[in-house]
């Protein structure tokens, strides 16, 4: 028994995947294809994608937001878990990365569920709010430029219904959050983590999965 989270060595991590991971074939193919990408470190871990899918089903989510698409693994995991009438507003600025995403979304037969916006995410979120869609979304995933995390969080909180869930990626930032910040991204994550800890608008859990994910449930 232990009173703290275990540190996973390679063998124990592989065991977790062996006895837990249920990965759709197109998800597995996309993960393998992205593994050789120069920016492969930007892809989420497969167990994180599976957790997202489980949360989508538990929430009964139909309308979701994704900020930071990359090659599309997280959006694909969510789209596969959404009901037939489910919908993702996906925000990114890279034609190159999202072209890969669109290919695999088509292969999985879920591309019709994803509305890709190639524009600064703040602009897309502000447009949704301006269109009166505050309180209309069930789930949001934040995984883009870290210096804007707080701005994304505040807008997503407005867009979510009470009981909706925000998942924020990279909140442990490779362990750098426990050291003095030497760049803007680290400082932004540290500041947001402290802010969320004291935010009475949400229920909170920071999970040491992958690079750290925070779950923030809107009260």
C-alpha positions as CSV (number, residue, x, y, z in Angstrom):
1,X,0.0,0.0,0.0
2,X,1.1,3.6,-0.5
3,X,-0.2,7.0,0.5
4,X,1.0,8.7,-2.7
5,X,0.9,8.3,-6.4
6,X,3.4,5.6,-7.7
7,X,6.2,6.6,-10.0
8,X,5.8,4.5,-13.2
9,X,8.9,3.0,-14.7
10,X,8.7,1.7,-18.3
11,X,7.6,-1.8,-17.3
12,X,4.8,-0.5,-15.0
13,X,3.7,2.0,-17.6
14,X,3.5,-0.7,-20.3
15,X,1.4,-2.8,-17.8
16,X,-1.0,0.0,-17.5
17,X,-1.4,0.1,-21.3
18,X,-1.6,-3.7,-21.6
19,X,-4.5,-4.1,-19.1
20,X,-6.3,-0.8,-19.7
21,X,-5.9,0.8,-23.1
22,X,-8.7,0.1,-25.6
23,X,-7.6,2.1,-28.6
24,X,-9.6,2.4,-31.8
25,X,-7.6,1.2,-34.8
26,X,-7.6,4.7,-36.4
27,X,-6.4,6.2,-33.1
28,X,-3.6,3.7,-33.0
29,X,-2.7,4.4,-36.6
30,X,-2.6,8.1,-36.0
31,X,-0.5,7.7,-32.9
32,X,2.0,5.6,-34.8
33,X,2.1,8.1,-37.7
34,X,2.6,11.1,-35.4
35,X,5.4,9.2,-33.5
36,X,7.8,10.1,-36.3
37,X,6.7,13.7,-36.5
38,X,9.4,16.3,-35.4
39,X,6.9,17.7,-32.9
40,X,5.6,14.3,-31.7
41,X,6.0,15.4,-28.1
42,X,2.9,17.6,-28.6
43,X,0.6,14.5,-28.9
44,X,-1.2,13.5,-25.8
45,X,-0.6,10.1,-24.3
46,X,-3.1,7.3,-25.3
47,X,-4.3,6.7,-21.7
48,X,-5.1,10.4,-21.6
49,X,-7.2,10.1,-24.7
50,X,-9.0,7.2,-23.2
51,X,-9.7,9.1,-20.0
52,X,-11.1,12.0,-22.1
53,X,-13.5,9.6,-23.9
54,X,-14.7,8.2,-20.6
55,X,-15.3,11.6,-19.3
56,X,-17.3,12.5,-22.4
57,X,-19.5,9.5,-21.9
58,X,-19.9,10.2,-18.1
59,X,-20.9,13.8,-18.9
60,X,-23.3,12.8,-21.6
61,X,-21.6,15.5,-23.6
62,X,-22.8,16.6,-27.0
63,X,-21.1,19.9,-27.5
64,X,-17.3,20.3,-26.9
65,X,-14.4,22.7,-27.5
66,X,-10.8,21.8,-28.3
67,X,-8.0,24.4,-28.2
68,X,-4.9,23.0,-29.8
69,X,-5.6,20.2,-32.3
70,X,-2.1,19.3,-33.6
71,X,-2.5,16.0,-35.7
72,X,-5.9,15.3,-34.2
73,X,-5.6,12.5,-31.7
74,X,-7.5,14.1,-28.8
75,X,-10.3,15.4,-31.1
76,X,-10.6,11.9,-32.6
77,X,-10.8,10.3,-29.2
78,X,-13.5,12.7,-28.1
79,X,-15.4,12.5,-31.4
80,X,-15.5,8.7,-31.2
81,X,-17.1,8.9,-27.8
82,X,-19.6,11.6,-28.7
83,X,-23.2,10.5,-29.7
84,X,-24.1,10.8,-33.4
85,X,-25.3,14.3,-33.0
86,X,-22.2,15.4,-31.0
87,X,-20.1,18.3,-32.1
88,X,-16.6,19.6,-31.5
89,X,-15.4,23.2,-32.1
90,X,-11.7,22.6,-32.8
91,X,-9.3,25.5,-32.7
92,X,-5.8,25.6,-34.3
93,X,-3.7,27.8,-36.5
94,X,-1.7,25.2,-38.4
95,X,-2.8,24.1,-41.9
96,X,0.0,21.6,-41.9
97,X,-0.7,19.8,-38.6
98,X,-4.5,19.8,-39.0
99,X,-4.3,18.4,-42.6
100,X,-3.1,15.2,-40.9
101,X,-5.9,15.4,-38.4
102,X,-8.6,15.8,-41.1
103,X,-7.3,12.8,-43.0
104,X,-7.6,10.5,-39.9
105,X,-10.9,12.0,-38.9
106,X,-12.2,11.0,-42.4
107,X,-10.8,7.5,-42.0
108,X,-12.6,7.1,-38.7
109,X,-15.9,8.4,-40.2
110,X,-16.3,11.1,-37.6
111,X,-15.2,14.2,-39.6
112,X,-18.7,15.5,-39.7
113,X,-18.7,15.9,-35.9
114,X,-15.7,18.3,-36.0
115,X,-15.9,22.0,-37.0
116,X,-12.2,23.1,-37.5
117,X,-11.5,26.8,-37.1
118,X,-8.1,27.8,-38.4
119,X,-7.7,31.1,-36.5
120,X,-6.5,32.3,-33.2
121,X,-8.5,30.4,-30.6
122,X,-9.3,33.6,-28.7
123,X,-11.1,34.9,-31.8
124,X,-13.1,31.8,-32.1
125,X,-14.1,31.7,-28.5
126,X,-15.0,35.3,-28.4
127,X,-17.2,34.8,-31.5
128,X,-19.0,31.9,-29.8
129,X,-19.6,34.2,-26.8
130,X,-20.7,37.0,-29.0
131,X,-23.1,34.6,-30.7
132,X,-24.9,34.0,-27.4
133,X,-23.4,30.5,-26.9
134,X,-22.3,31.0,-23.3
135,X,-23.4,28.1,-21.1
136,X,-24.0,25.9,-24.1
137,X,-21.0,23.5,-24.0
138,X,-20.4,20.4,-22.0
139,X,-16.6,19.9,-22.2
140,X,-13.5,21.9,-23.2
141,X,-9.9,20.7,-23.7
142,X,-7.1,23.3,-23.5
143,X,-3.8,22.3,-25.0
144,X,-2.3,25.1,-27.0
145,X,0.1,28.0,-26.3
146,X,0.7,28.1,-22.6
147,X,1.0,31.8,-22.2
148,X,-2.7,32.2,-23.2
149,X,-4.0,29.4,-20.9
150,X,-5.6,31.8,-18.5
151,X,-7.4,33.6,-21.3
152,X,-8.6,30.3,-22.7
153,X,-9.8,29.1,-19.3
154,X,-11.8,32.2,-18.6
155,X,-13.6,32.0,-21.9
156,X,-14.2,28.3,-21.7
157,X,-15.7,28.8,-18.2
158,X,-18.2,31.2,-19.7
159,X,-19.0,28.8,-22.6
160,X,-19.6,25.8,-20.4
161,X,-22.9,24.9,-18.7
162,X,-23.0,24.4,-15.0
163,X,-21.6,20.9,-14.4
164,X,-19.5,21.1,-17.5
165,X,-15.9,20.1,-17.4
166,X,-12.6,21.8,-18.5
167,X,-9.5,19.6,-19.0
168,X,-6.2,21.5,-19.1
169,X,-3.1,19.7,-20.4
170,X,0.6,20.0,-19.4
171,X,-0.1,21.4,-16.0
172,X,3.1,19.8,-14.5
173,X,5.1,21.0,-17.5
174,X,7.8,18.3,-17.3
175,X,8.3,19.0,-13.6
176,X,9.3,22.6,-14.3
177,X,6.4,23.9,-12.2
178,X,8.3,23.2,-9.0
179,X,11.3,25.2,-10.1
180,X,11.7,29.0,-10.5
181,X,10.2,30.0,-13.9
182,X,12.8,30.9,-16.5
183,X,10.3,31.5,-19.4
184,X,6.9,32.8,-20.0
185,X,5.2,29.5,-20.5
186,X,6.4,28.0,-17.2
187,X,5.3,31.2,-15.4
188,X,1.9,31.1,-17.0
189,X,1.2,27.5,-16.0
190,X,2.4,28.1,-12.4
191,X,0.2,31.1,-12.1
192,X,-2.9,29.3,-13.5
193,X,-2.3,26.3,-11.2
194,X,-2.3,28.7,-8.2
195,X,-5.4,30.5,-9.5
196,X,-7.4,27.4,-10.0
197,X,-6.6,26.1,-6.5
198,X,-8.4,29.1,-5.1
199,X,-11.1,29.5,-7.7
200,X,-14.5,29.1,-6.0
201,X,-16.3,28.8,-9.4
202,X,-15.0,25.2,-9.9
203,X,-14.5,21.8,-8.4
204,X,-10.9,20.8,-9.0
205,X,-8.6,17.9,-9.4
206,X,-5.0,17.8,-10.8
207,X,-4.1,14.3,-12.0
208,X,-0.5,13.2,-12.4
209,X,-1.3,11.5,-15.7
210,X,0.9,12.1,-18.8
211,X,2.3,15.6,-18.3
212,X,-0.3,16.5,-15.7
213,X,-4.0,17.2,-16.4
214,X,-6.3,19.4,-14.5
215,X,-10.0,18.7,-14.3
216,X,-12.1,21.8,-13.5
217,X,-15.9,21.3,-13.1
218,X,-18.0,24.4,-13.4
219,X,-20.2,24.8,-10.4
